[in-house]
Amino acid sequence: VVLGSIEPRKNHSTVLDSFTSLWNSGLDCRLTFLGRVGWVEQDFIARLNHLSQTESRFEWFPNPSDPFIILRIRSCRATIYPSLGEGYGLPPVESLALGVPVIVSAHLPSVLMLPELGQIRLDIPNSQNIQRAVVQMLDDSFAQFKYHEVQTLQPQLPRWSNLGPFMLDWIRSVNSSEISPAVKN
């Protein structure tokens, strides 16, 4: 499952390329997009619509309700969040909070504040790396290991009650990295 608005920075096209390659190689795996169209080229929307009609292993729900999102995430093997640029990146944390491992860009602020448990972090979220991660998650024993890691991680995840301190640490880290050493003194 890929959760979030469909925009170039969220890297949906790379996910589609990855799964198309896996399907063409004979691998039987499902892909679901949950999210509305943000700003994308019309060609990409046409590709989504075409795949929705012709590929039984692909589904796209542009306006899912919160209960539907929760149900879909809880029923999948893993979520995928290979975003190329985010402010914070909440969907990977939501996936982990629901008990589901995530294939995720390694540089998202939301996961940088967490141990790497329950995640396959991609330094470069390209098609080949996404394919490798999907194949890993299709291995039952590997997936079971990642699900066990998520259970270990869950008590450490930010919740609404403690999200403030997590966000404050993140904001401070962003601000301190943007201020030159001369200005800090």
RACOR-V643300 format. One record per residue. N is the residue number from 1. OMEGA is omega in radians with two decimals (999 if undefined). D_FIRST is the distance of its C-alpha to the first C-alpha in whole Angstrom. Layout:
n:N omega:OMEGA d_first:D_FIRST
n:N omega:OMEGA d_first:D_FIRST
This chain:
n:1 omega:3.01 d_first:0
n:2 omega:-3.10 d_first:4
n:3 omega:3.03 d_first:6
n:4 omega:3.12 d_first:10
n:5 omega:-3.07 d_first:13
n:6 omega:-3.11 d_first:13
n:7 omega:-3.13 d_first:16
n:8 omega:-3.09 d_first:17
n:9 omega:3.13 d_first:17
n:10 omega:2.96 d_first:13
n:11 omega:3.12 d_first:13
n:12 omega:-3.11 d_first:11
n:13 omega:3.10 d_first:14
n:14 omega:3.08 d_first:14
n:15 omega:3.10 d_first:10
n:16 omega:3.10 d_first:12
n:17 omega:-3.14 d_first:15
n:18 omega:-3.10 d_first:13
n:19 omega:3.08 d_first:12
n:20 omega:3.10 d_first:15
n:21 omega:3.11 d_first:17
n:22 omega:3.12 d_first:15
n:23 omega:-3.14 d_first:16
n:24 omega:3.12 d_first:19
n:25 omega:3.10 d_first:20
n:26 omega:-3.14 d_first:20
n:27 omega:-3.12 d_first:17
n:28 omega:3.12 d_first:15
n:29 omega:-3.07 d_first:11
n:30 omega:3.09 d_first:8
n:31 omega:3.11 d_first:6
n:32 omega:2.99 d_first:5
n:33 omega:3.07 d_first:6
n:34 omega:3.12 d_first:7
n:35 omega:-3.13 d_first:10
n:36 omega:3.08 d_first:14
n:37 omega:3.01 d_first:16
n:38 omega:3.06 d_first:18
n:39 omega:3.09 d_first:20
n:40 omega:3.08 d_first:19
n:41 omega:3.11 d_first:22
n:42 omega:3.11 d_first:22
n:43 omega:-3.14 d_first:22
n:44 omega:3.08 d_first:18
n:45 omega:3.09 d_first:18
n:46 omega:3.11 d_first:20
n:47 omega:3.11 d_first:18
n:48 omega:3.14 d_first:15
n:49 omega:3.13 d_first:17
n:50 omega:3.13 d_first:18
n:51 omega:3.12 d_first:15
n:52 omega:-3.10 d_first:14
n:53 omega:-2.99 d_first:18
n:54 omega:-3.08 d_first:18
n:55 omega:-3.07 d_first:15
n:56 omega:-3.13 d_first:15
n:57 omega:3.13 d_first:12
n:58 omega:3.05 d_first:10
n:59 omega:3.08 d_first:9
n:60 omega:3.11 d_first:10
n:61 omega:-3.04 d_first:11
n:62 omega:-3.10 d_first:13
n:63 omega:-3.09 d_first:14
n:64 omega:3.05 d_first:12
n:65 omega:3.10 d_first:15
n:66 omega:3.11 d_first:14
n:67 omega:3.11 d_first:15
n:68 omega:3.11 d_first:12
n:69 omega:-3.13 d_first:9
n:70 omega:3.13 d_first:11
n:71 omega:-3.12 d_first:11
n:72 omega:3.14 d_first:7
n:73 omega:-3.12 d_first:7
n:74 omega:-3.11 d_first:10
n:75 omega:-3.13 d_first:9
n:76 omega:3.12 d_first:7
n:77 omega:-3.14 d_first:8
n:78 omega:2.97 d_first:7
n:79 omega:-3.13 d_first:5
n:80 omega:3.13 d_first:6
n:81 omega:-3.06 d_first:9
n:82 omega:-3.04 d_first:12
n:83 omega:3.12 d_first:14
n:84 omega:3.14 d_first:17
n:85 omega:-3.12 d_first:19
n:86 omega:2.96 d_first:18
n:87 omega:-3.14 d_first:21
n:88 omega:3.12 d_first:19
n:89 omega:-3.06 d_first:15
n:90 omega:-3.07 d_first:15
n:91 omega:3.10 d_first:11
n:92 omega:3.13 d_first:11
n:93 omega:3.09 d_first:14
n:94 omega:3.11 d_first:12
n:95 omega:3.13 d_first:10
n:96 omega:3.12 d_first:13
n:97 omega:3.10 d_first:15
n:98 omega:3.08 d_first:13
n:99 omega:-3.06 d_first:14
n:100 omega:3.09 d_first:10
n:101 omega:-3.10 d_first:11
n:102 omega:2.95 d_first:9
n:103 omega:-2.88 d_first:10
n:104 omega:2.99 d_first:12
n:105 omega:-3.04 d_first:15
n:106 omega:-3.00 d_first:18
n:107 omega:3.10 d_first:20
n:108 omega:3.13 d_first:18
n:109 omega:-3.08 d_first:20
n:110 omega:3.13 d_first:18
n:111 omega:3.12 d_first:18
n:112 omega:3.14 d_first:21
n:113 omega:-3.08 d_first:23
n:114 omega:2.93 d_first:21
n:115 omega:-3.06 d_first:22
n:116 omega:-3.09 d_first:20
n:117 omega:3.08 d_first:19
n:118 omega:-3.07 d_first:15
n:119 omega:2.85 d_first:14
n:120 omega:-3.10 d_first:14
n:121 omega:-3.12 d_first:16
n:122 omega:3.07 d_first:17
n:123 omega:3.09 d_first:20
n:124 omega:-3.08 d_first:19
n:125 omega:3.12 d_first:16
n:126 omega:-3.05 d_first:17
n:127 omega:-3.11 d_first:16
n:128 omega:-3.13 d_first:18
n:129 omega:3.07 d_first:17
n:130 omega:3.11 d_first:13
n:131 omega:3.13 d_first:14
n:132 omega:-3.13 d_first:16
n:133 omega:3.11 d_first:13
n:134 omega:3.12 d_first:11
n:135 omega:3.08 d_first:15
n:136 omega:-3.10 d_first:15
n:137 omega:3.08 d_first:13
n:138 omega:3.06 d_first:14
n:139 omega:-3.03 d_first:17
n:140 omega:-3.09 d_first:17
n:141 omega:3.09 d_first:20
n:142 omega:3.13 d_first:18
n:143 omega:3.12 d_first:15
n:144 omega:3.10 d_first:18
n:145 omega:-3.14 d_first:19
n:146 omega:3.08 d_first:16
n:147 omega:3.08 d_first:16
n:148 omega:3.09 d_first:19
n:149 omega:3.13 d_first:19
n:150 omega:3.12 d_first:17
n:151 omega:3.11 d_first:19
n:152 omega:-3.08 d_first:22
n:153 omega:-2.97 d_first:20
n:154 omega:3.13 d_first:20
n:155 omega:-3.11 d_first:23
n:156 omega:-3.07 d_first:23
n:157 omega:3.04 d_first:20
n:158 omega:3.04 d_first:21
n:159 omega:3.14 d_first:22
n:160 omega:-3.10 d_first:23
n:161 omega:-3.12 d_first:27
n:162 omega:-3.12 d_first:27
n:163 omega:-3.14 d_first:24
n:164 omega:3.13 d_first:28
n:165 omega:3.09 d_first:29
n:166 omega:-3.13 d_first:26
n:167 omega:3.12 d_first:26
n:168 omega:3.09 d_first:29
n:169 omega:-3.13 d_first:29
n:170 omega:-3.13 d_first:26
n:171 omega:3.11 d_first:29
n:172 omega:-3.14 d_first:32
n:173 omega:3.11 d_first:30
n:174 omega:-3.13 d_first:29
n:175 omega:-3.11 d_first:33
n:176 omega:3.13 d_first:35
n:177 omega:-3.13 d_first:33
n:178 omega:-3.13 d_first:34
n:179 omega:-3.13 d_first:38
n:180 omega:-3.13 d_first:40
n:181 omega:-3.12 d_first:42
n:182 omega:-3.12 d_first:45
n:183 omega:-3.11 d_first:44
n:184 omega:-3.09 d_first:43
n:185 omega:999 d_first:46
